[in-house]
Amino acid sequence: MQVTVDGFNSTGANDEQQWITWDLDGIRQYIINLLDTSDTILLGRKLAVNYIPFWQDTFTKPDGPMFAFATRIVNARKVVFTKTLDNSVWDKTILAKGNLKEEVNKLKSQDGQDMIVYGGSAFVSSLIREGLIDEFHFFVNPIAIGKGVSAFEQLEKWQPLKLKNTITCNSGIFILHYERN
């Protein structure tokens, strides 16, 4: 998750994350490695409606700088959590319409690789509140924005984390890898 040094991952509704330092060289291989360890991407509906088509379009441009990401995202199974959609219109995408905790635990009990969550903010916050995220990978951008949305805003009790790894990029981004303690 892209975050600011003051802990925000979004400035709110319709956030374009213009504050992100897009240091692709510094984080490219790290993100590809994460995608290579997972075969399922979890998304909230609000993000999915733009996210999935974006990567499907990017996948049609093999010379583009994001093609390696697009290949992995398009080929992964995607699970969209929704209360409003009735049918999936995207390839390799299923809808999860039941209780969040039950749906995620059902997915966790299936054979396969890890799952990765790409959001949006409210969806990730709900997963954190329910204790459903086992590891966190934060890309801490060298900027403070003073206000916004935190992925931890729905947290009802403290959630201790154990630091597994840190990486410093030339752009000033810190990659922090934590596991739930």
DOROPA-868472 format. One record per residue (C-alpha): x, z, y; residue number from 1. Coordinates in steps of 0.05 Angstrom, whole numbers, plus 5000, padded with zeros to 4 digits. Layout:
<rs>
@px:X | pz:Z | py:Y | n:NUM
...
</rs>
This chain:
<rs>
@px:5000 | pz:5000 | py:5000 | n:1
@px:5025 | pz:4982 | py:5069 | n:2
@px:5024 | pz:5044 | py:5114 | n:3
@px:5050 | pz:5066 | py:5182 | n:4
@px:5099 | pz:5123 | py:5191 | n:5
@px:5041 | pz:5165 | py:5216 | n:6
@px:5003 | pz:5154 | py:5150 | n:7
@px:4951 | pz:5101 | py:5167 | n:8
@px:4937 | pz:5040 | py:5125 | n:9
@px:4887 | pz:5008 | py:5171 | n:10
@px:4862 | pz:5012 | py:5243 | n:11
@px:4790 | pz:5009 | py:5219 | n:12
@px:4737 | pz:4955 | py:5208 | n:13
@px:4762 | pz:4884 | py:5209 | n:14
@px:4835 | pz:4907 | py:5212 | n:15
@px:4882 | pz:4848 | py:5206 | n:16
@px:4942 | pz:4896 | py:5197 | n:17
@px:4979 | pz:4861 | py:5253 | n:18
@px:5026 | pz:4921 | py:5254 | n:19
@px:5056 | pz:4904 | py:5186 | n:20
@px:5129 | pz:4884 | py:5185 | n:21
@px:5126 | pz:4825 | py:5137 | n:22
@px:5196 | pz:4834 | py:5108 | n:23
@px:5182 | pz:4791 | py:5047 | n:24
@px:5255 | pz:4787 | py:5028 | n:25
@px:5259 | pz:4863 | py:5027 | n:26
@px:5197 | pz:4875 | py:4986 | n:27
@px:5184 | pz:4809 | py:4950 | n:28
@px:5219 | pz:4825 | py:4884 | n:29
@px:5191 | pz:4896 | py:4884 | n:30
@px:5120 | pz:4870 | py:4889 | n:31
@px:5132 | pz:4816 | py:4837 | n:32
@px:5160 | pz:4868 | py:4790 | n:33
@px:5098 | pz:4911 | py:4801 | n:34
@px:5053 | pz:4852 | py:4787 | n:35
@px:5093 | pz:4836 | py:4724 | n:36
@px:5079 | pz:4905 | py:4696 | n:37
@px:5004 | pz:4898 | py:4705 | n:38
@px:4951 | pz:4852 | py:4677 | n:39
@px:4890 | pz:4877 | py:4716 | n:40
@px:4877 | pz:4882 | py:4790 | n:41
@px:4823 | pz:4930 | py:4816 | n:42
@px:4788 | pz:4911 | py:4881 | n:43
@px:4731 | pz:4936 | py:4923 | n:44
@px:4679 | pz:4883 | py:4940 | n:45
@px:4693 | pz:4883 | py:5014 | n:46
@px:4765 | pz:4862 | py:5003 | n:47
@px:4751 | pz:4817 | py:4943 | n:48
@px:4708 | pz:4767 | py:4980 | n:49
@px:4767 | pz:4743 | py:5022 | n:50
@px:4826 | pz:4766 | py:4979 | n:51
@px:4810 | pz:4727 | py:4916 | n:52
@px:4796 | pz:4660 | py:4951 | n:53
@px:4859 | pz:4669 | py:4994 | n:54
@px:4903 | pz:4675 | py:4932 | n:55
@px:4866 | pz:4619 | py:4895 | n:56
@px:4881 | pz:4574 | py:4955 | n:57
@px:4954 | pz:4598 | py:4959 | n:58
@px:4961 | pz:4581 | py:4885 | n:59
@px:4949 | pz:4508 | py:4902 | n:60
@px:5012 | pz:4506 | py:4945 | n:61
@px:5071 | pz:4511 | py:4897 | n:62
@px:5122 | pz:4502 | py:4953 | n:63
@px:5093 | pz:4559 | py:4994 | n:64
@px:5130 | pz:4625 | py:5004 | n:65
@px:5074 | pz:4665 | py:4970 | n:66
@px:5066 | pz:4621 | py:4908 | n:67
@px:5100 | pz:4672 | py:4862 | n:68
@px:5050 | pz:4725 | py:4883 | n:69
@px:4992 | pz:4677 | py:4879 | n:70
@px:5010 | pz:4657 | py:4808 | n:71
@px:5008 | pz:4728 | py:4784 | n:72
@px:4945 | pz:4747 | py:4822 | n:73
@px:4906 | pz:4685 | py:4800 | n:74
@px:4927 | pz:4694 | py:4727 | n:75
@px:4911 | pz:4769 | py:4725 | n:76
@px:4843 | pz:4797 | py:4705 | n:77
@px:4808 | pz:4822 | py:4767 | n:78
@px:4755 | pz:4876 | py:4767 | n:79
@px:4712 | pz:4880 | py:4830 | n:80
@px:4675 | pz:4945 | py:4841 | n:81
@px:4608 | pz:4930 | py:4874 | n:82
@px:4538 | pz:4955 | py:4883 | n:83
@px:4513 | pz:4891 | py:4916 | n:84
@px:4540 | pz:4831 | py:4878 | n:85
@px:4503 | pz:4808 | py:4816 | n:86
@px:4550 | pz:4753 | py:4791 | n:87
@px:4624 | pz:4739 | py:4796 | n:88
@px:4639 | pz:4672 | py:4828 | n:89
@px:4714 | pz:4677 | py:4816 | n:90
@px:4756 | pz:4659 | py:4755 | n:91
@px:4782 | pz:4716 | py:4711 | n:92
@px:4739 | pz:4765 | py:4750 | n:93
@px:4688 | pz:4814 | py:4725 | n:94
@px:4643 | pz:4861 | py:4763 | n:95
@px:4641 | pz:4937 | py:4753 | n:96
@px:4575 | pz:4964 | py:4777 | n:97
@px:4571 | pz:5032 | py:4745 | n:98
@px:4599 | pz:5101 | py:4762 | n:99
@px:4669 | pz:5093 | py:4791 | n:100
@px:4703 | pz:5146 | py:4748 | n:101
@px:4670 | pz:5122 | py:4684 | n:102
@px:4685 | pz:5049 | py:4698 | n:103
@px:4759 | pz:5062 | py:4713 | n:104
@px:4768 | pz:5109 | py:4654 | n:105
@px:4737 | pz:5056 | py:4609 | n:106
@px:4787 | pz:5005 | py:4635 | n:107
@px:4844 | pz:5054 | py:4626 | n:108
@px:4825 | pz:5064 | py:4553 | n:109
@px:4831 | pz:4990 | py:4537 | n:110
@px:4894 | pz:4958 | py:4510 | n:111
@px:4938 | pz:4922 | py:4558 | n:112
@px:4989 | pz:4932 | py:4613 | n:113
@px:4981 | pz:4975 | py:4675 | n:114
@px:4927 | pz:4964 | py:4727 | n:115
@px:4943 | pz:4954 | py:4801 | n:116
@px:4897 | pz:4969 | py:4859 | n:117
@px:4896 | pz:4927 | py:4922 | n:118
@px:4839 | pz:4959 | py:4959 | n:119
@px:4806 | pz:4959 | py:5009 | n:120
@px:4816 | pz:5025 | py:5044 | n:121
@px:4750 | pz:5059 | py:5027 | n:122
@px:4755 | pz:5037 | py:4954 | n:123
@px:4826 | pz:5064 | py:4947 | n:124
@px:4805 | pz:5128 | py:4981 | n:125
@px:4749 | pz:5136 | py:4930 | n:126
@px:4798 | pz:5126 | py:4873 | n:127
@px:4845 | pz:5178 | py:4902 | n:128
@px:4788 | pz:5228 | py:4912 | n:129
@px:4769 | pz:5221 | py:4838 | n:130
@px:4842 | pz:5229 | py:4815 | n:131
@px:4843 | pz:5160 | py:4785 | n:132
@px:4909 | pz:5134 | py:4813 | n:133
@px:4969 | pz:5154 | py:4772 | n:134
@px:5024 | pz:5123 | py:4815 | n:135
@px:5031 | pz:5105 | py:4888 | n:136
@px:5076 | pz:5052 | py:4919 | n:137
@px:5078 | pz:5059 | py:4995 | n:138
@px:5111 | pz:5007 | py:5040 | n:139
@px:5122 | pz:5050 | py:5101 | n:140
@px:5127 | pz:5006 | py:5163 | n:141
@px:5170 | pz:5027 | py:5222 | n:142
@px:5112 | pz:5036 | py:5270 | n:143
@px:5065 | pz:5092 | py:5291 | n:144
@px:4995 | pz:5071 | py:5312 | n:145
@px:4965 | pz:5139 | py:5331 | n:146
@px:4898 | pz:5130 | py:5297 | n:147
@px:4866 | pz:5093 | py:5240 | n:148
@px:4845 | pz:5099 | py:5168 | n:149
@px:4883 | pz:5139 | py:5115 | n:150
@px:4877 | pz:5125 | py:5041 | n:151
@px:4874 | pz:5200 | py:5032 | n:152
@px:4816 | pz:5213 | py:5080 | n:153
@px:4766 | pz:5228 | py:5024 | n:154
@px:4813 | pz:5277 | py:4990 | n:155
@px:4776 | pz:5343 | py:4977 | n:156
@px:4836 | pz:5383 | py:4953 | n:157
@px:4911 | pz:5376 | py:4957 | n:158
@px:4942 | pz:5324 | py:4912 | n:159
@px:5014 | pz:5340 | py:4897 | n:160
@px:5059 | pz:5280 | py:4885 | n:161
@px:5127 | pz:5273 | py:4852 | n:162
@px:5177 | pz:5225 | py:4883 | n:163
@px:5204 | pz:5175 | py:4832 | n:164
@px:5243 | pz:5127 | py:4876 | n:165
@px:5259 | pz:5106 | py:4947 | n:166
@px:5285 | pz:5039 | py:4973 | n:167
@px:5306 | pz:5024 | py:5045 | n:168
@px:5297 | pz:4953 | py:5069 | n:169
@px:5338 | pz:4921 | py:5125 | n:170
@px:5273 | pz:4913 | py:5166 | n:171
@px:5264 | pz:4988 | py:5169 | n:172
@px:5210 | pz:4990 | py:5114 | n:173
@px:5217 | pz:5046 | py:5065 | n:174
@px:5188 | pz:5037 | py:4996 | n:175
@px:5166 | pz:5104 | py:4968 | n:176
@px:5144 | pz:5108 | py:4895 | n:177
@px:5107 | pz:5171 | py:4875 | n:178
@px:5069 | pz:5194 | py:4814 | n:179
@px:5012 | pz:5242 | py:4813 | n:180
@px:5039 | pz:5311 | py:4795 | n:181
</rs>
